[in-house]
Amino acid sequence: MDKLTWLIDYLLREEPQYAGTRIPENVDEQRQLLRALMNVRPPRPVSDEFLRIQDAYLQERQLERGVVEASKLSTLDARLSLWQGDITTLKIDAIVNACNSQMLGCFQPLHGCIDNFIHTYAGVQLRLKMHELMQAQGHDEPTGQAKITPGYNLPASYILHTVGPIVQGPLRPVHKAQLRACYLACLRLAEENGCRSIAFCCLSTGVFGFPQQPAAEIAIQTVRDYLAAGSSIQHVVFNVFKDSDREIYEALLK
């Protein structure tokens, strides 16, 4: 049994309701099934053997998917870069994850959010670590703060986790202040942990509803002000996925 089917079999055997589930023969379908099972898996203990095989599998997948060296990205504005791509392939000191207040990752199978992708390719130990942190905290994560974990199987050394503001209705000053707080919290936490480079996704602009243009303006201005005040951080990457976000950032960074 190869690594992929071994992992699927392990996860299927964990849950009685999956009894009788057939492992597909197609490799792409097997990969989707493994991802879905990892997405829905609660933060329960896992065997050392599972972690060993999972880590070996995810490292092989990372090589297949490719790794992008942040240090080789062109800079548009002093220490700032704009890059469109999959943040889980970026080799950098820290990447930022947009989370919900439970901070345990996305439980929706195969969902397209960044939280889902990061947990998928980091491995199940990321959810276990976040569960440990949240149990110690004893309450949901407030908007505008940040937590840090290892990157596990990602090329990034660390993951910074932050909860952005949810905008329902008109954009208000409190939303802008909360979003600015997210960027500041991540920058400070990265610097405290010796990170010299950090990549931000477009915080709060997806299902959280923050309008793209003002979100980008806040992101860029907050980062510029932070670096100008004196910081050991040498490189900040604004990571975008949508063409519309890329166009907004390109115009603002000219």
Number of C-alpha atoms within 10 A of each C-alpha: 7 8 15 17 18 14 21 19 16 13 17 19 14 12 10 8 9 11 10 9 10 9 15 12 9 8 12 10 12 16 16 13 19 22 22 19 20 23 23 14 16 14 16 10 9 14 8 9 10 16 15 10 16 21 20 14 17 20 17 12 14 17 10 9 12 13 17 17 13 21 14 7 14 13 15 12 11 11 16 21 21 21 20 15 13 17 27 24 20 22 20 24 21 28 30 29 30 27 24 21 16 15 21 23 26 23 17 13 17 19 14 10 16 22 20 24 20 25 26 25 24 23 22 24 20 23 23 17 16 20 19 13 16 18 11 9 10 8 10 12 19 15 19 20 19 27 20 21 15 16 23 19 25 26 24 25 16 21 26 24 26 29 25 28 25 19 18 10 8 9 14 10 9 11 20 17 13 19 27 21 20 25 24 20 19 26 27 15 16 26 16 10 12 11 20 17 24 26 28 22 21 22 24 23 21 14 9 16 15 25 14 17 16 14 20 21 14 16 22 20 13 19 18 16 11 16 19 9 7 8 12 13 18 13 21 26 23 21 23 22 15 11 10 12 18 18 12 17 23 13 8 13 13 7
